[in-house]
């Protein structure tokens, strides 16, 4: 709001009018800082890649030798007769098995992704070229360039996911070796896992920002340097986000099914049924479980967050290009979203040294503190940097109706407003992360309550866990609602896209923390299977427990950013429709829009049902195979027996199941907006996107937090926090020395059951819902011209029922009726009412008939004519032909 201007003197009106004509785009021109923006983007991207190489060298400096420490491990006598040489040989064997399994899965998955890219590229190009046609001439340039952007985004996503997986399997055994150090084990193992995560985080952000900017710079030469040219450029570059998100969908769903099929199968058949320890080498599914940690939680997460970055950037660029004032401020002002991401790389680089050098981990209590400090420090350092970028790059009009700011749509925004939008996302993400931590860490009451509920069995554990997940949705939704309202108030849909980028501004740090967890989890499994000293497993378990909590925080970031990205892309979709001249408004009272809203709200449930059932089917196959191996070789159930199971068979089951089952959920998400837009038109798509985002974000938060709480409740019990209760209620678990055998108790088994149920929630369905929200929205943005080209946005339904034609016929009938009967008849707002009336008549008549059928008395049956005939025939009495015919007719 601005105060009304003082009325001008009548004699001054002519000169003032001339001044208004002279003020074009607020007299905004490109600044020197705007010219420096491309260099900033390129340099920061290269810094990210260079720093990831530096971190990789530090990780590789750790030799794969458990005896490589300078001093012997306290109590390092051979475990179960295994000497150091045997342990080293076993370490290398497991390292190779996990690496081979992960590589085999990714090769198979990326072959399918390659086939998808080859098929999608021409189809997408042709459809967009046809949709963008003018005067019957197809826009092949827009079609092919959109296809090229799609291919670049898809390939970049594949590269980022593959790098993350390779780094994770390269580092897991080295983290185990670091934990063998008796004096510096905490620091060495933590730094190894944290730096491995840093390799993923900094390489992904550096590659992503360079790939997107180079694509922009090359495609820029194909369009004129004008308002319309920049709009077309951003339209075709939206394909970059679509490519990245499409691969992320396969990576998240396929990797999630793989890892949870192996995890659930190994838990059920090994821990629950046979009382085997976690990651016992005699469990046939344990290697597949460790492989799954890498392909699902690392490669899948990397592709997911790369997709978020690409889509948020594309949404901000597309909406920003619709503002003539931002365009007038130069290329650097348009690239403001990418500069935010670029500076974020440098901020995260500085923050990284805080965890590994300035305030390292020296004991178990330091782990969570150090990881949470990363989030706070990176956000604090990022805030003033964003302010400086906004002041330096964004425009400020010197005349006109938005003096001191710039118009974005019909909203007068400003540099400060844009800065606040980014800050809302940045700090809102932190708040969501810490709320998530409260509900998923056993340091707080909610998870402790879930743990205590295991005293009465698995059923109460599941009830408490579900209630916790539902309750954990409340605060994140309020935070997201506040971010959305404030950002839109300050800068419209551009503000929402900036808030999404703000939540992803410290992406390198978030990815570092996310990848750290699976590396520690693998390290613990390797320590168990190599039969290393128990103190090694204690360190890796503590690191992994903190990693579970921070991974839940990372999931909170990912879900929150997915909601904002989806909404920003929703705005970009409406902006793109309006740029073509179609004045689109989102009216929830429109029947097509509301119908789309209902369907969109249902899609997360349909999608989750498909992914959950896929995990269940694959886990069932895994359980059967593990049981078969136990039956075939009973030696596997003998503690410390040298026999080993057939790990490869379980790896193959997980690989085949994940590749087979990931296609249907991916197809559902990809085809839903296309079918809605082509058949029912743009109104249906707007409702579909709104419903999918509103329902998906809440279901994703609930599923992720429920699974995370069950996981940490199990860890809380396994670390001995409830040993006093177990010893009192289950005295048979107390051994001769007075020590409670926690993992043999019914309380622990109830916790394992909850954890098993929660696995597909937190690692398959929940995270994949992020991509569902974003992918539907980016598909709508890219295919917006196609939707508009079909009956002016009314879809194929418009050829069957067209409101204008039906309304004209309706008005003619009403006019004739009035002339004849002189009866006033109200004219409805549109011809769609006639269709609605006909549909209502059919439904009403059908309902009446159904009620009549339901309430009618049962049809009277014949007085046993068939039985009479049989009886008569048995007794030898001739049967009358008329009675036989009557009986046949009744039958």
N, C-alpha and C positions, 0 to 999 in steps of 0.2 A: 504494500500500500504506500502511496505517496500523497502528500497534501495537495489540494487543488492549486493550480497555478493562479497567480494574480491576474485578473482580466487586463487585457492590453488596451491601451488608449486607441480610439478609433483611427486617429491619424497615423498610428504606428502599425496598423494591421497589414498594410501592403508590404512594408519592409520586413516585417516578421514572417510573412508568408514566403517571401523570397529567401529568407534565412533558412526556413524549413526545407525548401527545395534544395538549397545548397548543402544541407546536412545529409549526406548519404552514408548509411551504416555508421552513424555517430562519428564520422571523420576518423575512423579507426584505420591505422596503417600497421604494417609489420614492424616489429621492434628488432633491435640487434639480438636480444635474448632469443627471440623466435628463430632467428637464423642459426643459432647455436644448438637448438634442440636436437637435430639429427645426429650431430657429433656426440652429444650426451648419451643418446640411446645406444649408439654403436659401441662407444667406449665402455659403458656399464655392462653391456652384454658380453663383450670380450673379457672384462674383468671377472664376471661370473664364471665363465668357462675356464679361465686361467686359474682361478682360485680352486675350482673343483679338481683340476689336475694336481695342484699343490697338495690338497687334502688326500688325494689318492696315493701320492708318493709316501705320505706319512703313514697311511694304513699299510701299504705294502712293505714298509720297513720292518714289520713284525714277522719274524720267521715262523713257519708252521712246525714248531718244535716245543713241546711242553717242558722240555728241560733247558730251554734257551735263556731262562732267568739266571741272574748272577748268583743267587743264593737258593739253597734247596727249600722246597715247600715243607712247612712244619707238618710232621706226621705224614711225610710223603712215601711211607713204606708201600710196597706194591699192594694194590687192592685186588683181592681174590686171586692172588698169584700172578697178576699181570705186571710185567716190568715196564720201564719207560719206553723201551723200544717197541713193545707190543702196543702200548697206548699211542705212540706216534704213528705206527702203521695203521692202527684203527682210525685215528684222526684223519689221516690222508685218504683213507678208503671212504669214510663218510663224506668228507669234503667233496671228493670226486663224484660220489653217488648223488648228492644233492645238486651239484652243478649240472651233472648230466640230465637228471630228471627235469630241472627247471628249463634247461636249454631245449629239451625235447618238446616240452609243452609249448613253449613260446614259438618254436618253429612251426608246430602244427597249427597253433592259433593264428599266427601271422600269415600262414598260407591262405587260410580262410579269409582273413582280412584283405589280403592281396586280391583274391578273387572278387570280393565285395567292391574294392576300389575300382577294379577294371570294369565291372558291370555298372557301377553307380555313376562313373564319370561321364560316359556318353549319354546315359538316360537323363541325368541331371542337366547336362548342357543343352540337350534338345528341348526338354520341357521348359527351361528358363528362356531359351531363344524364342520359342513359340509364345510363351506368356508375355514377353516384352515387345512383341511385334507391334509396329505402327504402320497403318495404311496397308495392312496385309503383308508387310515385309518383315521377315524374321530378324531379330536382333542377335545374329550369330556371335558378334563380339562379346556381348554381355554373357551369353550362354557359355561359350568356351572359356572365358576368363573366370567365370564363377566355378567352372569345373576344375580349372587349374588351381584355383585357391583351395578347393576341396582336397585335391590330391596333395598339395603342399602341407595342409594341416594334418591330413591323415598320416603322411610319412613322418612328419615331425613328432606326432604322438607316438608312433611305433618306435622311433629312435629313442625318445625320452623314456618310455617304458622299458625298453631293452637295456638301456644304460643303468637304470635303477636296479633291475633284477641282477645284472651282472655284478654290480658293486656289492649288492647284499650278499650274494653267495660267495663273493671273493673275501668278504670281511667276517663272516660268521665264525669260522674256525679261528681266525686271528683274535677275535674277541674272547674266545675260550682260552686261547694261549695267554692273553693278557691277564685273565682272571687267575691264572696259576701263579702269578707273582705274589709272594707272601707279604711283602711290605708295600708295594705300590699296585696291588691287584685291582683295587677299586678305581684308581685313576686310569690305569692302562686300559682296562676293559671298557670303562665308560667312554674314554676318549676315542677308542677304536670304533665303537658302535656309533658315537656321535659324529665323528668325522666321516664315516661311511654314509650316514644320512646327509651330511653336508655335500658330499660328492653328488648325490642325487639332486638335492635342492638347488645348488648353484649351477650345475650343468643344465638342469631343466629350465630354470628361469633365464639363463643366458641364451640358450639355444632358442627358446620360445620367442624372446623379444627380438633377437636378430632375424629369425625366420619371418616373423610378421612384418618387421620394418623393411627388410629387403624385398619382400613381396609387394608391399605398398609402394616402395620406390620404383620398382620395375613396372608395375601396372599403372602407375601415375602417368607414365609417358604415353599411354594409350587414350587418355582423356584430356580435355582442355582444362586449363587452370581457371575455372569459373565455378560459380555456385552449383550449377547443374552438373558440371564435370566431376566435382568432388563428391556429389551425391551418388553418381553412378559408380565412381571408384569404390566408395564404401559399401555400396550394394553388392558388388561382385566380391569384395574381400570378405564379406560375411561367410562365404563358402569355406574360409580357413577355419572358422570356429566350428562349422558343421563337420568338417573332416576330422578335427581333433576329437570332437565329442562322439562321433560315430565309433571310432576305434576305442575310445574310453568305455563305451557301452559294452563292447565285446570283452575288453580287458577286465572290467569290473565284474560283469556277470560271469564270464567264463572262469576267471581267476577265483572269484568268490565261491562258485560251485566246486571247483577243484579243491580248494583249501579246506572247505567245511565238510565236503564228502569224506576226505581223508581224516580230518580231525574228529568228526562225529563217529565215524566207523571205528577208528582206533580207540576212542574213549569208551564206546559201548562194549565192543568185543574184548578190549584189553583191560581197562581200568575197572569198569563196572562188573563185568561177568567174571573175569579171571584174576582180579585184584593185582594186576601188574602195575608197577610204578609208572609215573609219567615218563614218556620217551624211553621206555624199556627196549633194549635192542632185540628182545625176543618177540616184540609186537610187529607183525608184518606191515602194519600201516604207518609206522613211525617215520620212515623216510618220506613217504608221500605227504605226511603231515608237515614235515619240515620244508619240503619243496613248495607246498601250498602257501606257506607263510611268505615266500618270496614272490610267487607269481600273482597272488591275490593282494596281499597287503603292501607290496612294493610296486610292482609293475602296474597293477590295477590302480592303486592310489595315484601314482605318477601321471598316468594317462588321464585320470579323473581331474586332477587339479590343473594339468595343462589345458584340458578342455575348458575349465572355469576361466583361466586366464585369457584364452583365445576368445571365448564368447563375451566376457565382460569388456574386453578391449574393443571387439567388433561393435558391440552395442553402443559404447561411448563414442566411438568414431562415427558411427552411422547417425546417431542423434546429434552429435556436434556438427556434422557437415550440413545439417538442416538449418543451422543458424548462419545467416549472411554475415553477422558481425564477427563470429569466430573465424569464418573463412577469410574475411577481410584482414584479420590480424595476422595472417600468414600461416605457412605450413607448420611452424612450431606450435602455434596455438591449437591447431587440429591434433597435433601429436602429444598434447598435454597428458592424456591417459597413459601413453607409453613411457613418458618421462617419469611419471610416478612409479611405475613398475621398475624402471631402470635404477632410479635412486634407491629404491627398496633393496636392490641387490647389494649396494655398497653399505647400507645400514645394517643388513643382516650379516655381512662379512665382519664388520666391527663387532657386532654382538656375539659372533661365533667365538671370538677369542676370550670373551668373558667366561664362557663355560669351560674351555679347555686350558686356559693359562692364568687368567686373573683370579678366578674363583673356582678352582677345579673340585671334583668330587674326591673326597678322602675317606669317607665312611658312608654307611648305608643311609643315614639321615640326610646326607647332602643331596641325594639324587633328585628328589622331587623339587627341592628348593632351587637347584641349579636350572632344571628344565623350565620351571615357571618363571624364573628370572629372565630367561631368554625372551619370553613373550612380552614381559613388561618393558625390558630395556629396548627391544626393537621398536615397540610402539612409541615409547618416549622419544627416541631419537628420530623416528619417522615424522612425528608431528610438525616440528619446525621446518623440516625439509619440504613437506607438502605446501606449507604456507609460502615459502620462498618461491617454489615452482609456480604456484597460482599467481602470485604477484608479478612474476617475471614474464609469464607466457600468455596469460589470458587477457582479453581486451578490456579497455575501459573507455566508454564513449565520452566525447567532450561536448556533444550537443544532442539535441533530440529528446525524446521522451524517456530515455533510460541513461541519462547522464551519470557517469561514474560506474557504469556497468555494461551489460550486454543482454540482448534479447535471446532467449532460447525458447522457441515457439512463441507463445503469448506472454511468457513470464519474464519480467525484468530481473535478471540475476546479476551477480557481481563476482569479483575475484574472491572476496571473503566468503561469500555463499558457497562457491565451489570448494574452497578449502574446508569449510565446515562439513560439507557432504562427505568428503573423503575421510575427515576425522570421525564423523559418525560411524562410518563403516569400520574404520580402524579400531576404535575403542569399543564399538558394539560387538565386534568379533571377540575381543578379549573378555568382555562380560559374559558372552555366551559360552566361551571356553571355560571360564571359572565356574559358571553354573553347572556345566556338564561335569566338571571335576567334583563338585560337591555331591552330585548324585551317583558318581561311579567310583569314587575312591573310598577304600576302607578306612581312611583317616577320618571320615565323617559318619554321622549317625545313620543316614539312609541305608548304606551298604551293610553296616553292622546289624541293622534290624533284619535285613534279608538273611544274613548269616545266622542269626538267632532263630529265625523261622524254620531253619533246617532241623531243629530239634524234634519237630513233629512230622517230619517227612518231606518228600519231594513236592507234594501237592501244595502245602502252605508256602514252600519256597517259591514256587511258580506264581502263586497268587500275590505274594508280596513283591516279587520282581515285576510283574505286570503293572501293579499299582504304582510302583516307583517310576516306571517308564512313562505312564500316563501323566503323572504329576510333574515329571521333569519337563514336560512340554510347555507348561504355563509361562514361566519367566522368559525363555527364549522367544516365544511368540510375541510377548509384550515388547521385548527389546527390538525385534524385527519390525513390529508395527510402528514403534517410535522412530526407528531409522527411516522407514519408508515415508511416514508422514512428514518428518522434518526435511528430508532430502527433496521430496517432491515440492514442498512448500518453498524451498529456497531456489531450486533450479529445475523443476519439472522432471521429466524422465531422464534428462542428462544428469541430474543430481542423483537419481537412483543408481544409474550406471557407474557414477563416480564412487558412490558408497560401496558398491560391489567391488570395485577396484581397490578401495581403501581396505576392505576386509582381506584382500589378496595382496596388499602392498608388501607384507612381510612373508611372502610365499616361500622364500628360500628357508627361513627359519622354521616355518610350519612343516615343510617337507622333511627337514633335517630331523625334527622330533618324531615325525610319523615313521620314517624309515628306521630310526634308532630302535624302536620296539621290536619289529620282526628280527632284526639282527641279533638282539639279546635273546629272543626266544629260541632262535636256531642255535645260538651259542650254548644255552642250557641243555638243549637236546643232545648236542654233540658231547658235552661234558658227561652226561648220563650214559650215553652209549659207549663212550670210551672208558667208562668206569674210572674217571678221575677222582681225585680226593673230594670228599663231600663239601669242603669249604669252597671249592670252585663252583659247584652247583648252587651253593648258598648265595654267592655273589651274583651269578647270572640270573637266579630267580628274583633277587631283589631288584636288579636292573630291569628285568622283564616286567615285574609288578608295577614299577614306576612308569615303564613304557606303556602298559595297558591304560593307565590313567591319562597320560599325555596323549596317547592315541585317541582316547575318547574326546579329549579337548580338541585334537585335530579334526575329528569327525564333526564336532560342533561347529568349528570354523567352516568346514567343507559344506555342511548342510546350510548354514546361514548364508554363505556366499552363493550357494546354488539357488536359494530363494531369491536373493537380490539380483543375481544374474538372470534368472528366469523372468523376473518382473521387468528388468531393464530390456531384455530381448522382446518381451511383450510390448513395451513402449516403442521399441524399434520397429516392430511389426506394424503397429498402428501408424507410426510416423511414415513408414515406407508406403503404406496404403494411401495416406493423405498426400504424399508427395506426387502421386500419380494423378491426383485430381479427385479421387474418391473420398468424399467427406465421411470418414468412419467415426462413429461414436460407439462406446460400449454401453449398451442399455440392457441391464439385467432383466427388465420386464419384457423384453422381446422374447417370444417363445423359442426361437432358434438359439438365441444366446443362452437362455436359461437351461434349455435341453442340453446344450454343449457343456454348461457348467456342471450339471448332474453327471454326465458321462465322464468329464474330466476328473471329477472328484472320485469316481469309481475306479479309474485306471490304476492308481497306486495299489489298490487292493488286488485287482486282477494281476498286476505285474508281480506283486509280492507273493501271491498264491503260486504263480508259475515258478518263481525262483526257489521258494521254500520247498515246493514239491520236488523240484529238480534235485535239491540237496538231499531230500529224504530218499529219493529213488537211488541216487548214487551211493549214499551211505548204506542203504540196504544191501546193495551189491558188495560193498566193502566189508560189511559185517559177515556176510555169507562166505566171502573169500578168506577172511581171517580165521573164521571158525573152521573152514575146510583145512587150512594149514595146521591149525592146532590139533585137529583130529588125525591128520596124516602123520604128524610128527609130534608126539607127546613130549619129546625132550624140550620143546620150546617153552613148556610150562615149568621146567625144572630150573630153579634159580642158579645162576652162574654157569649154566651148561654152555659149552662152546658152540653148539649148533645155532645156525642163523636161518631166519625165514627167507622166503622169496619176495624181496622188496619190489622187484620190477613188476610183478603181477599187479600189485596194489597201485603202483604208479600208473600203469596202463589203464586200470579201471577208472581212476580219477580223471586222467587225460581224456579218455573216450567219452566219459559221461559229461564232462564240462563242455567239450566241443559240440556234443550232440544237443545238449540242453540249452545252450546259450542263444540259439538261433531264434526260437519262438518268442522269448521276452524282448529281444532286440527288435524283431519284426513288429511286435505289438506297438512299441514306442515310436518306431519310425513311420509306420503306416497310419497311425491314428490321426495325426494332424493333416496328412495328405488326403486321406479319405474324407475327413470332415470338410476340408476346404474345397475339394473337387466336387463332392456330392451335395453338401449342404451350404457351402459358401463361407464367406469371411465372418459372418456373425456367429456361426457355429464354432469357428476356430477361436474367436476371442473368448467365448465361454469355456471351451475345452482347456485353453491355457490357464485361465483364472482358476478353474476347478482343480486342475492338476497341481498347480503351485500351492494353493491353499490346503489341499488335502495331503499332498506329498510331503511338504515340509514337516507337518506334525507327525505323520506316520514315520518319517525318517528319524526324527529326534527320539520318538518313543522307542522304536526298534533298537536303535544304536545304544541308548542308555540302559534299556532293559538288559540287553545282552552283556554290556560292559559291567553292570552291577552284579549279575550272576557270576561272571568270570572272576571279578575281584572278591566276591563273597567266598568262592571256592579257595582262592589264594589266602584270604584272611583265615579260614579254618585250617588250611594245610600248613600255615606257618606256626600253628600251635596256639593261636589266640583263644581257642575254645577248649583247650586240653583239659582244663579243670572240670568243665561241664561234661565233656565226653567221659572222663575218668569216673565221674560220679554216676552218670546215667548208663554207661556201658562199661562196667568193670571188667568184662572179658577182654577189652582192648588194652588193658594194662599188663605189661610183661613182667618178668621176674625181677627186673631191676627197678620197677616202679615207673617206667617210662610209658607214656600213652602212645599207642600205635594209631596215630590220628587217621591215617588213610585206610585203616581197616574198620573204621566206625561207620554206623548207619548215617550219622550226621554228615560225614564227609561224602558218602555216596549220594545223599540227597542233594548236596551242593553240586556234585558232578553232574547229576541229572539236569539241574537247572542250567548249569554252564553248557551242557550239550544242547539243550533246547535253544539257548540264547546264541549259540555260535552262528547259525544262518541268519539270525536277526541282525546281529551287529556287524557281520563281515560279508554278508551277501545281499540280502534284501534292503537293509537300511542304507548302506553306502550307494547301492545301485539306484535308489530313488533320487539321489542327487542328480545323476545323469539323466534320469527320466524327465525331470523338470526342465533341465537346460536343453536337452536334445529336442524335445517337442517344440520348444520356443524357437530355437535356431532354425529348425526345419521350416517353421512357419515364416520366418523372416526371409529365408532364401527363396522359398517357393511362393512368396506373396504375388508376384506377377502372374504366375500360373492360376492362382485362385481368382484374381481379378479378371483374367481373360475369359473365364467361363461365365457367360451371362452376366457380365458386369459385377462379378463377385457374389452372385446369387447361387452359383454352383449348378450342377445338373438338375437339382430340384427346381431351379428357375424355369427350366424348359417345360416342366410338368405343371407347376403352379406359379404363375406370375401375378403378383399382387395388382399391378397396374391394369392388366387385361381383365382380371376377374372383377376389380373394383369398377371398371367402366361398365361391364355388363350388369353388375349389381345396381349401379346408379340408374341405368336405363330402365331396369325392371321396377325399381322403386318409383321413378318418375311416372311410369305408365300406371302403376297401382294407385298413386295419389290422384291422378287425373280421373280414374274410374271411380274410385271409392271415396276420394277426399278424406282419406284417413292418414293422419300424420305418422310417418314411419321414420325412426332414427336411422341415419346412414352410418354404418360402422366405419372405423378408421381405415380399413384396408380390406382387400378381397380375400385375404387369408382366413377371415371369419367364416366364409362359406365352406371352406375345406374343414375348418375346425368343427362347424355345425354338423357337416356330413359325418365326420369321424366320430363326433359325440353321439350322433344318432345310432351309428352302427354299434358303438360300445354300449350305449344304453339298452338297445334292443337285445344285444347279446347278453348283457347282465340280467335283464328280466327273464330271458329264456333259461339262463344258468340257475337263477334263483328258483324258478318254477321246477326245473329238473331236480334241484337239490332238495326241495321241500315236498315234492310229490310223493305220495305213498308208493311203496314198491309194487311193481306190476304183479298182478295176480297170476300165480302159476297154475298150470293144469293139474287136475286132481290125479296126479301120478299116472298119466296115460302110458308112459314108457314102461313103468314098473308093472302096470296091469298087463301090458302086452307081453312082457317077458314072463310074467307069472302064468298067463294063459298059455303061452307057447310051451312053457315047461310042463304044464299039466296036460299038454296034448290037445287043448281046445283050439280049434281053428281061429285065426286072427282075421278080423274084418279088414279088407283093404283100405276102407275109408279111415279107419283108426290109425293104420300105419302111415298113411299120407299126412294125417293131422299131427302125428308124433314127429315126423320128419320136418314138418314146417315149424314146429316149436323149437326143435333143435337148431 
